[in-house]
Amino acid sequence: MMSANDVAFAMIVAMQTVLAVVWLFGARVVGDQRPAALYWTAYAASSALSFVLLIVARHGSAPQEIEVLRACGNIVGVIAFIALRRGVGHFVGRPPKARWDTLLLGIVLGASAIGLLPDGSRMRVGIISGALGFVFVEMARSLHAHARDRLHFRRPWLLALPPLCATVGFWYRGLNGLLSSTAVANEAAANVGLNVRAAVVYMILALAFHAALVSLVVGRLMAELRHEARHDALTGLLNRRTVEEAISAQMQLGRRTGETLSLLMLDIDHFKLINDRFGHPVGDLALQHVARTLRLNVREVDHLARVGGEEFLVLMPGASLDTARPVAERLREQLAANPLRLEGMSVALSVSIGIAQWADPSEEISRLLVRVDTVLYQAKAQGRNRVIVSDSENTAGAWPAGLEALG
């Protein structure tokens, strides 16, 4: 007949088995995070196995057999937590070094061997629990940093809470095992309410861990969706809608503070000829080459966007024409001097650039974009590979006839 302790342990086995199956199926759909999901599958499965061994140990007949089964359960449980930590490390981009896991396993094996000695169970509990506490401290730190810096959670500490609770629990158990006159390990053999409560706490904590892991996956998915909605897939720069939102926000700030802004509009010269001569894959590489050059030659506060097929826009907050023009000339010169180099050939690139400064607080974004577009096409009409600066009084009207046909 199963005792209350056996039932509690069996519930943990059932829960972790189900979650192992869930993570195993999840590994098929999470893409580049498949290694992390497989580690979490191993965590849940190993955790279930460890409690199976503990249940069997409770019904053993020979004392030595019981201690061996209990030690095996502890070892498998530690392997489960190692798998959990390795999965978190892979997910956040900081895989743990194998030598630390080897060291931890060595400590656990040594402590398990000590536990087989008379009155050695206290040392086993103290050493293993203390070592696991440090594992969970490191896990909490990694989860908090990732939630704060990469996923931008409003309360990143919530993701670190389950491993911190586990740290407190393991260190309390370790100290109790070392200092108590009755070893904690011996309590597992008794049918006492303490074990049932401990099993319930473990189940709640395990569910909290799985909830934190699901939050990681969902948070990453949401971050990727937000990034895709705001960025150009080919170049990684902002898309047109996002940079227009940034311009509007900068205008609102300027109306309060008096700060100006300037726009640079760039167009790759003869881009259609590049596609026709070398093919669209090379054209894509040319766009990426221009995007990299932009990143290397603008200020950190500037916003970069791809706003058309071969058109790029640079928003320069706080910049006047005197500030923006040297930047534009440097971009033009860098691109002209550094062709796209491919295996066995190079593709010369040049850009035409138009510059417009926000005229005054009454000017709307649509008028500013028309002005910078107009001077861009003036630069192309005057021979390309040049920079033209907008005169707000003379370039606010319609585009010169025929400019839309230029490439």
Backbone torsions as a table, in degrees:
resi	resn	phi	psi	omega
1	MET	NA	136.2	-178.1
2	MET	-80.6	135.8	177.1
3	SER	-83.5	174.0	176.7
4	ALA	-60.9	-37.1	177.9
5	ASN	-63.3	-43.8	179.6
6	ASP	-61.2	-41.5	179.6
7	VAL	-62.9	-43.8	179.6
8	ALA	-62.0	-45.2	178.8
9	PHE	-64.7	-39.3	-179.9
10	ALA	-64.4	-34.6	176.9
11	MET	-63.9	-39.1	176.8
12	ILE	-64.5	-41.8	178.2
13	VAL	-59.0	-46.8	-178.7
14	ALA	-63.7	-45.0	-178.9
15	MET	-61.4	-48.4	-177.8
16	GLN	-68.2	-32.1	177.1
17	THR	-65.7	-45.3	178.1
18	VAL	-60.9	-44.1	-178.3
19	LEU	-69.5	-30.1	174.7
20	ALA	-63.3	-41.0	178.1
21	VAL	-65.4	-40.8	179.4
22	VAL	-61.1	-46.4	179.7
23	TRP	-67.3	-33.0	178.6
24	LEU	-64.2	-43.9	175.6
25	PHE	-69.2	-35.7	178.3
26	GLY	-62.9	-30.8	179.7
27	ALA	-62.4	-20.6	-179.3
28	ARG	-79.9	-14.1	-172.8
29	VAL	-123.6	-0.9	-175.7
30	VAL	-94.7	7.5	172.9
31	GLY	64.8	-123.2	-174.1
32	ASP	-71.5	-5.8	177.2
33	GLN	-97.1	17.2	-179.6
34	ARG	-59.0	-42.6	178.1
35	PRO	-57.5	-40.8	179.5
36	ALA	-63.2	-44.3	-179.5
37	ALA	-64.0	-36.5	177.8
38	LEU	-67.9	-38.0	175.1
39	TYR	-62.7	-39.8	179.8
40	TRP	-70.6	-29.7	171.5
41	THR	-61.8	-46.0	178.9
42	ALA	-63.3	-36.3	178.1
43	TYR	-61.0	-51.1	-177.0
44	ALA	-65.4	-42.5	-179.1
45	ALA	-66.0	-42.8	179.6
46	SER	-66.6	-37.8	177.7
47	SER	-62.0	-42.5	177.6
48	ALA	-61.5	-44.4	-179.1
49	LEU	-63.4	-37.9	-178.8
50	SER	-62.5	-38.4	179.5
51	PHE	-74.9	-29.7	172.7
52	VAL	-60.3	-45.2	179.3
53	LEU	-63.4	-37.3	178.6
54	LEU	-67.8	-36.7	176.9
55	ILE	-64.2	-45.1	179.6
56	VAL	-62.5	-40.3	-179.9
57	ALA	-61.3	-35.6	-179.1
58	ARG	-64.4	-22.7	-177.6
59	HIS	-108.5	12.8	177.8
60	GLY	-69.9	158.5	-177.3
61	SER	-99.7	-42.3	-177.3
62	ALA	-93.3	136.0	-179.9
63	PRO	-55.5	-42.2	-178.8
64	GLN	-65.5	-39.6	177.7
65	GLU	-62.0	-42.0	179.9
66	ILE	-61.2	-45.6	-178.5
67	GLU	-64.5	-39.4	179.2
68	VAL	-64.8	-45.8	179.1
69	LEU	-63.3	-39.8	179.4
70	ARG	-65.5	-40.1	177.6
71	ALA	-64.8	-41.3	177.9
72	CYS	-62.9	-40.5	177.1
73	GLY	-60.6	-41.2	178.2
74	ASN	-65.0	-41.7	-179.0
75	ILE	-64.0	-45.7	179.0
76	VAL	-64.2	-37.2	177.1
77	GLY	-62.7	-40.3	177.4
78	VAL	-65.9	-40.0	176.1
79	ILE	-58.9	-37.5	177.2
80	ALA	-60.5	-45.5	-178.7
81	PHE	-69.7	-32.2	174.7
82	ILE	-63.0	-44.0	178.2
83	ALA	-62.1	-40.6	177.7
84	LEU	-59.8	-48.2	-178.3
85	ARG	-66.1	-39.9	179.4
86	ARG	-65.1	-37.0	176.8
87	GLY	-63.1	-44.1	177.1
88	VAL	-61.8	-43.7	179.8
89	GLY	-60.5	-43.5	177.8
90	HIS	-64.1	-39.1	-177.7
91	PHE	-66.0	-42.4	-177.0
92	VAL	-85.9	1.5	177.3
93	GLY	84.0	19.2	178.4
94	ARG	-134.1	70.8	-178.6
95	PRO	-59.7	132.6	179.4
96	PRO	-64.5	148.1	177.2
97	LYS	-72.0	138.5	-175.9
98	ALA	-61.8	-29.7	-176.3
99	ARG	-66.0	-29.8	178.2
100	TRP	-70.9	-37.5	176.3
101	ASP	-66.8	-38.3	177.1
102	THR	-62.9	-41.8	178.2
103	LEU	-62.9	-43.5	-180.0
104	LEU	-62.5	-44.3	178.5
105	LEU	-62.9	-38.4	177.1
106	GLY	-61.6	-42.4	177.9
107	ILE	-62.2	-43.7	-178.3
108	VAL	-65.8	-43.1	178.7
109	LEU	-63.2	-41.1	177.7
110	GLY	-63.9	-43.8	179.4
111	ALA	-65.6	-35.0	178.8
112	SER	-66.8	-38.2	176.9
113	ALA	-64.3	-40.4	177.0
114	ILE	-61.8	-37.1	-178.1
115	GLY	-64.7	-19.4	178.2
116	LEU	-78.2	-15.4	179.2
117	LEU	-77.7	157.7	175.9
118	PRO	-56.4	130.6	180.0
119	ASP	59.4	23.7	-179.8
120	GLY	-92.3	-7.4	-177.3
121	SER	-64.5	-30.5	179.3
122	ARG	-63.8	-43.8	178.7
123	MET	-65.2	-38.9	179.7
124	ARG	-60.8	-48.7	-179.4
125	VAL	-62.1	-44.8	-178.1
126	GLY	-63.5	-46.0	-176.6
127	ILE	-69.0	-48.1	-177.2
128	ILE	-65.4	-44.5	-179.3
129	SER	-64.5	-40.2	178.5
130	GLY	-63.3	-43.4	180.0
131	ALA	-64.8	-41.3	179.6
132	LEU	-65.5	-32.8	177.2
133	GLY	-58.4	-41.7	178.3
134	PHE	-66.8	-35.1	176.8
135	VAL	-59.6	-44.2	-177.2
136	PHE	-74.7	-28.0	173.4
137	VAL	-61.6	-46.2	178.7
138	GLU	-63.9	-39.2	178.6
139	MET	-64.2	-42.2	179.1
140	ALA	-62.0	-41.2	179.2
141	ARG	-63.2	-42.8	-179.4
142	SER	-65.6	-43.1	-179.8
143	LEU	-64.9	-43.0	-179.7
144	HIS	-63.7	-45.2	-179.0
145	ALA	-63.9	-41.2	-178.9
146	HIS	-68.0	-43.3	179.7
147	ALA	-64.4	-34.0	-178.4
148	ARG	-79.5	-47.1	-169.5
149	ASP	-91.4	-31.2	-174.7
150	ARG	-106.1	-42.7	-178.4
151	LEU	-92.5	-15.1	177.6
152	HIS	56.6	43.2	174.4
153	PHE	-67.3	144.9	179.4
154	ARG	-70.9	-30.6	178.8
155	ARG	-127.7	73.8	-176.2
156	PRO	-62.9	-22.9	-179.0
157	TRP	-65.0	-22.9	178.9
158	LEU	-63.5	-34.1	-179.8
159	LEU	-72.0	-28.5	179.8
160	ALA	-86.7	-7.9	-174.9
161	LEU	-65.1	-46.3	-179.9
162	PRO	-57.2	-49.1	178.4
163	PRO	-65.5	-30.7	176.4
164	LEU	-66.8	-40.5	176.0
165	CYS	-63.1	-40.3	177.7
166	ALA	-63.1	-38.4	177.6
167	THR	-59.4	-48.4	179.5
168	VAL	-60.4	-44.4	-178.7
169	GLY	-62.7	-44.9	-178.8
170	PHE	-68.2	-41.1	-179.9
171	TRP	-68.3	-36.3	175.6
172	TYR	-63.4	-44.5	179.8
173	ARG	-63.3	-40.4	179.7
174	GLY	-64.0	-45.6	178.8
175	LEU	-64.8	-40.7	179.0
176	ASN	-63.2	-37.8	178.5
177	GLY	-66.7	-38.3	-178.0
178	LEU	-76.4	-35.3	-171.2
179	LEU	-98.1	-23.7	-176.4
180	SER	-73.9	146.2	177.8
181	SER	-71.2	-24.1	175.2
182	THR	-109.0	119.6	-175.4
183	ALA	-61.5	139.3	177.2
184	VAL	-58.0	-38.4	-177.3
185	ALA	-60.0	-33.9	-178.3
186	ASN	-70.1	-23.3	179.7
187	GLU	-67.3	-24.5	-178.5
188	ALA	-65.8	-21.9	-178.7
189	ALA	-82.0	-14.3	-175.6
190	ALA	-96.3	149.2	176.2
191	ASN	-88.2	78.0	-177.6
192	VAL	-117.6	155.4	-179.9
193	GLY	-62.0	-27.5	-179.3
194	LEU	-57.9	-40.8	-179.1
195	ASN	-66.6	-39.4	178.6
196	VAL	-63.6	-44.6	178.7
197	ARG	-63.3	-41.2	178.7
198	ALA	-63.2	-38.1	178.8
199	ALA	-66.1	-39.9	178.1
200	VAL	-64.4	-42.7	178.1
201	VAL	-61.9	-42.6	178.7
202	TYR	-61.5	-41.6	-179.3
203	MET	-63.3	-44.0	178.7
204	ILE	-62.6	-42.5	-179.5
205	LEU	-66.1	-40.0	178.4
206	ALA	-63.4	-42.1	176.8
207	LEU	-62.1	-38.5	177.5
208	ALA	-63.2	-38.6	176.7
209	PHE	-62.2	-46.9	-179.4
210	HIS	-64.3	-37.4	176.6
211	ALA	-63.2	-39.5	177.7
212	ALA	-64.6	-40.0	179.0
213	LEU	-65.4	-41.8	176.7
214	VAL	-62.6	-39.4	177.6
215	SER	-61.7	-38.2	176.0
216	LEU	-59.4	-48.8	-177.3
217	VAL	-64.3	-48.0	-179.0
218	VAL	-64.7	-41.6	178.1
219	GLY	-60.8	-41.9	177.6
220	ARG	-63.8	-42.8	179.3
221	LEU	-61.5	-44.4	180.0
222	MET	-65.2	-39.7	178.3
223	ALA	-63.2	-40.5	179.0
224	GLU	-66.2	-40.0	178.3
225	LEU	-64.9	-41.2	177.6
226	ARG	-63.0	-41.3	-179.6
227	HIS	-64.6	-44.2	-179.7
228	GLU	-64.2	-34.2	-179.9
229	ALA	-71.4	-22.4	-174.9
230	ARG	-108.9	-8.9	-173.1
231	HIS	-126.6	153.7	174.2
232	ASP	-75.6	130.4	-174.1
233	ALA	-66.1	-33.6	-174.4
234	LEU	-78.3	-46.1	-173.0
235	THR	-100.9	-17.5	-176.0
236	GLY	79.4	-0.2	177.3
237	LEU	-79.3	168.7	175.3
238	LEU	-61.7	153.2	173.4
239	ASN	-91.2	177.3	-172.8
240	ARG	-63.1	-45.2	-177.5
241	ARG	-60.8	-41.2	-176.9
242	THR	-68.8	-41.5	-179.0
243	VAL	-70.9	-31.2	175.6
244	GLU	-66.4	-36.4	174.4
245	GLU	-62.9	-39.4	179.3
246	ALA	-66.8	-38.6	177.6
247	ILE	-63.7	-45.7	179.4
248	SER	-60.6	-41.4	178.9
249	ALA	-64.9	-39.6	178.8
250	GLN	-67.0	-35.0	176.0
251	MET	-65.6	-41.3	177.4
252	GLN	-61.1	-41.9	176.5
253	LEU	-63.3	-42.2	-179.5
254	GLY	-63.8	-33.5	178.9
255	ARG	-68.1	-24.9	178.1
256	ARG	-88.8	-35.6	-171.6
257	THR	-108.1	-13.6	-176.3
258	GLY	83.5	5.1	-180.0
259	GLU	-76.0	138.5	-179.6
260	THR	-94.1	-175.3	174.0
261	LEU	-156.3	159.0	176.0
262	SER	-132.5	152.5	176.9
263	LEU	-118.6	139.4	170.1
264	LEU	-113.8	124.3	174.6
265	MET	-111.0	124.5	-177.4
266	LEU	-116.5	143.2	175.5
267	ASP	-135.6	129.6	179.9
268	ILE	-71.4	126.9	-178.4
269	ASP	-71.1	136.4	175.1
270	HIS	53.9	38.9	-177.4
271	PHE	-65.6	-34.5	178.8
272	LYS	-60.9	-37.1	178.5
273	LEU	-65.6	-35.5	177.3
274	ILE	-62.2	-46.4	178.4
275	ASN	-63.0	-42.5	-177.7
276	ASP	-67.8	-37.8	-175.0
277	ARG	-82.4	-43.5	-172.8
278	PHE	-106.9	-14.9	-178.6
279	GLY	100.7	158.0	-176.8
280	HIS	-65.0	-33.0	175.4
281	PRO	-58.3	-39.5	176.9
282	VAL	-69.6	-36.2	175.2
283	GLY	-59.8	-40.3	176.9
284	ASP	-63.6	-40.5	177.6
285	LEU	-63.7	-36.2	177.8
286	ALA	-64.0	-41.5	177.5
287	LEU	-62.5	-41.7	178.2
288	GLN	-66.7	-36.1	177.7
289	HIS	-63.1	-43.9	178.1
290	VAL	-63.7	-41.1	179.8
291	ALA	-62.1	-41.8	178.7
292	ARG	-64.6	-41.0	179.3
293	THR	-63.1	-40.1	176.9
294	LEU	-59.8	-47.2	-178.1
295	ARG	-59.7	-35.3	-175.5
296	LEU	-79.8	-14.3	-169.9
297	ASN	-124.5	10.4	174.9
298	VAL	-115.6	174.3	-179.5
299	ARG	-79.5	159.9	179.5
300	GLU	-63.6	-28.6	-177.1
301	VAL	-83.1	-9.0	-177.2
302	ASP	-77.2	152.6	178.4
303	HIS	-109.2	129.5	-177.5
304	LEU	-111.7	139.1	-178.5
305	ALA	-146.9	149.0	166.5
306	ARG	-100.5	118.8	-171.3
307	VAL	-112.6	-0.5	178.2
308	GLY	-163.1	-170.3	-178.8
309	GLY	-53.1	-57.1	179.0
310	GLU	-125.6	22.4	-178.9
311	GLU	-106.0	140.0	179.6
312	PHE	-129.1	151.7	179.5
313	LEU	-129.9	137.2	176.0
314	VAL	-119.2	119.8	173.2
315	LEU	-94.4	123.1	-178.0
316	MET	-115.4	91.7	179.7
317	PRO	-61.4	137.6	176.3
318	GLY	74.1	3.0	-174.2
319	ALA	-96.7	133.0	171.3
320	SER	-90.0	178.7	176.7
321	LEU	-61.9	-35.8	179.4
322	ASP	-64.0	-30.9	177.6
323	THR	-81.2	-39.2	-172.9
324	ALA	-75.5	-35.8	-173.3
325	ARG	-63.1	-44.7	177.0
326	PRO	-59.7	-34.6	177.3
327	VAL	-64.6	-45.5	179.6
328	ALA	-62.1	-42.7	179.4
329	GLU	-64.6	-38.8	179.0
330	ARG	-65.0	-41.5	177.1
331	LEU	-60.8	-46.2	-179.4
332	ARG	-60.9	-44.8	-178.0
333	GLU	-67.6	-39.9	-179.6
334	GLN	-63.5	-41.7	-179.6
335	LEU	-70.0	-38.7	179.1
336	ALA	-67.4	-33.1	-176.6
337	ALA	-86.9	-12.8	-176.3
338	ASN	-127.7	85.7	179.3
339	PRO	-66.4	162.0	174.7
340	LEU	-72.0	117.3	-176.7
341	ARG	-100.1	124.2	177.2
342	LEU	-120.0	173.2	-179.4
343	GLU	-64.1	113.5	176.4
344	GLY	83.0	1.7	179.1
345	MET	-161.5	168.7	173.4
346	SER	-135.4	148.4	-178.3
347	VAL	-116.6	114.2	179.6
348	ALA	-69.7	137.9	179.7
349	LEU	-130.3	144.4	170.5
350	SER	-144.3	160.4	-179.8
351	VAL	-132.3	149.8	168.1
352	SER	-102.6	140.7	-173.1
353	ILE	-132.1	132.7	170.8
354	GLY	-111.7	143.5	-179.8
355	ILE	-125.0	136.5	174.2
356	ALA	-140.3	135.9	174.7
357	GLN	-100.7	141.8	176.2
358	TRP	-56.4	124.4	-171.0
359	ALA	-72.7	-50.7	-178.1
360	ASP	-166.1	169.0	-176.0
361	PRO	-59.1	-19.0	-179.1
362	SER	-83.4	-13.5	-177.2
363	GLU	-76.1	129.0	179.2
364	GLU	-88.2	165.8	-175.8
365	ILE	-63.5	-35.8	-178.4
366	SER	-63.5	-40.8	179.3
367	ARG	-67.5	-41.0	179.0
368	LEU	-62.8	-40.9	179.2
369	LEU	-67.1	-36.6	176.0
370	VAL	-63.0	-42.6	-178.9
371	ARG	-63.6	-45.2	-177.9
372	VAL	-70.2	-33.5	175.2
373	ASP	-63.9	-40.6	-177.9
374	THR	-62.7	-46.4	-178.8
375	VAL	-71.2	-27.5	174.5
376	LEU	-60.7	-47.4	-178.5
377	TYR	-72.8	-23.5	170.5
378	GLN	-65.7	-39.9	177.3
379	ALA	-62.2	-38.3	178.5
380	LYS	-70.7	-38.0	-179.9
381	ALA	-68.1	-27.0	-177.8
382	GLN	-90.4	10.7	173.8
383	GLY	123.6	-3.7	178.2
384	ARG	68.1	174.5	-180.0
385	ASN	50.6	49.7	-179.9
386	ARG	-153.1	167.9	-179.8
387	VAL	-116.0	130.4	176.3
388	ILE	-122.3	134.8	-178.8
389	VAL	-102.3	138.7	-177.9
390	SER	-75.9	137.7	166.2
391	ASP	-103.4	112.1	-171.0
392	SER	-59.1	-23.4	-178.3
393	GLU	-84.3	-29.2	-172.1
394	ASN	-108.8	-4.8	-176.8
395	THR	-121.7	20.2	-177.3
396	ALA	-92.5	-5.2	-177.0
397	GLY	-88.5	-154.1	-177.6
398	ALA	-73.1	159.9	177.7
399	TRP	-69.7	148.1	174.2
400	PRO	-58.3	143.2	-176.1
401	ALA	-59.4	135.2	174.9
402	GLY	87.4	-7.1	-176.0
403	LEU	-68.4	-26.1	-178.5
404	GLU	-66.4	-13.8	179.6
405	ALA	-87.2	-9.9	-177.7
406	LEU	-74.1	148.4	178.6
407	GLY	-119.6	NA	NA
